[in-house]
Amino acid sequence: MNELVEILQKTEHGFKHIEKAGNELMENTELNHFELALSFLDNSVYQSRMLATYLFGRISTSDQNAFDILKNKIGQDKNWRVQEMLAKAFDYYCKILGYERALPTIKNWLNDKNPNVKRAVVEGLRIWTNRPYFKENPKIAIELISQFKNSDSEYLRKSVGNALRDISKKHKLLVEQEVATWELNDEKIIFTKKLIDK
């Protein structure tokens, strides 16, 4: 385990090396993947916690404890790279479950008080309207994302603005109709709108 962490630590950018290591570990059916992920999570090296997040994401569809750890523990991690991996893990969960079937879970995470948990959804499902269900229901995607246009978390607002800009490339009118309802005297909302208009 320590050797693997040392190897991962040498690469500071990107996610492919984490995913490759995670996939290799998942292929070994003799391993207890949950316990292994826990051991990687209990490490000060962020690459190790990224790997833990990836593993928990892979087993989250069949292990509620793994899914809870993603939300309640990894959602608290201060490292932005770990949060990026959390977004990917959440999307994996939704993809395997099916996006429409995952809708109650998506809403549950969006209602969480932790902005990192909300962002995991907004960022993880990008590009929302390329995903099944949201591809056919772009307005629902826009409504779910837009509710955080004036979040106190700039980190979350950046994700909101970028996600809506993504959607506007194919559904410009729908995004414009949503933005037309916004109060543009709010600095936080102006911040989000500028990202859409980029």
Secondary structure, 3 states (H helix, E strand, C coil): CHHHHHHHHCCCCCCHHHHHHHHHHHHCCCCCHHHHHHHHHCCCCHHHHHHHHHHHHHHCCCCHHHHHHHHHCHHHCCCHHHHHHHHHHHHHHHHHHCCCCCHHHHHHHHCCCCHHHHHHHHHHCCCHHHCCCCCCCHHHHHHHHHCCCCCCCHHHHHHHHHHHHHHHCCCHHHHHHHHCCCCCCCHHHHHHHHHHHC
